[in-house]
Amino acid sequence: MSIPVDLADLERTLADFGPGYLLTTTDGVVRAVSAEPRVVDGVLVVSDAGRRTSANIAANPTVTLLFAPREERGYSLLVDGTATVDGETARVTPRSAVLHRPRRYADGEGAPHAPHDGCGADCRSVG
């Protein structure tokens, strides 16, 4: 189950999550590095991305930021975007963002509660 996040609400949505991971690829290999981005003018800035991550971005600027849920069976936040690098600082311009969790967590099996507020089987307001 994925719920789109309006990019205008991304900074506020990020406040509900802890540190995440910046995922890059090169030659078919995915690399993950810890990330605690700050939002500057709608761009997610990741300091200390590292040399290998910076090289990956230079080779393939398509990236994903992944933020795990803080609570068991909660939503993860996925932010897809395009990155640039300056030294070891990555700047990610978000293209899309979603809150995601398996549909089976909505009701019944594995669901600690069902957040029904009139928006369907499993959803969460972000506004």
Secondary structure, DSSP 8 states (H G I E B T S, - for coil): -EEE--GGGHHHHHTT---EEEEEEETTEEEEEEE--EEETTEEEES---HHHHHHHHH--EEEEEE--SSTT--EEEEEEEEEEETTEEEEEEEEEEEE--GGGSSSTT-S----SSS-SS-----
